[in-house]
């Protein structure tokens, strides 16, 4: 259950980043509105799975931690991608 919750939250944060106009990881931005809606749904689902695997407070903290760390790591990961001209 924890692995599923981790993947859901990781995917939610990744989709939220990739749908942003300021993202530098991919050459093409993903479909904005649809990706953001899917990111919100995945974040809610991931948080719910975390809460099911642990108690409510631990589930909220775990979900926020995974999404926060992903949101911080993705811009740094974009620095490793060669610059496009």
Secondary structure in CASP SS format (residue, H / E / C, confidence):
PFRMAT SS
TARGET T0000
AUTHOR 0000-0000-0000
METHOD secondary structure of the structure
MODEL  1
X C 1.00
X H 1.00
X H 1.00
X H 1.00
X H 1.00
X H 1.00
X H 1.00
X H 1.00
X H 1.00
X H 1.00
X H 1.00
X H 1.00
X H 1.00
X H 1.00
X H 1.00
X H 1.00
X H 1.00
X H 1.00
X C 1.00
X C 1.00
X C 1.00
X C 1.00
X C 1.00
X C 1.00
X C 1.00
X C 1.00
X C 1.00
X C 1.00
X C 1.00
X C 1.00
X C 1.00
X H 1.00
X H 1.00
X H 1.00
X H 1.00
X H 1.00
X H 1.00
X H 1.00
X H 1.00
X H 1.00
X H 1.00
X H 1.00
X H 1.00
X H 1.00
X H 1.00
X H 1.00
X H 1.00
X H 1.00
X H 1.00
X H 1.00
X H 1.00
X H 1.00
X H 1.00
X C 1.00
X C 1.00
X H 1.00
X H 1.00
X H 1.00
X H 1.00
X H 1.00
X H 1.00
X H 1.00
X H 1.00
X H 1.00
X H 1.00
X H 1.00
X H 1.00
X H 1.00
X H 1.00
X H 1.00
X H 1.00
X H 1.00
X H 1.00
X H 1.00
X H 1.00
X H 1.00
X H 1.00
X H 1.00
X C 1.00
X C 1.00
X C 1.00
X C 1.00
X C 1.00
X C 1.00
X C 1.00
END
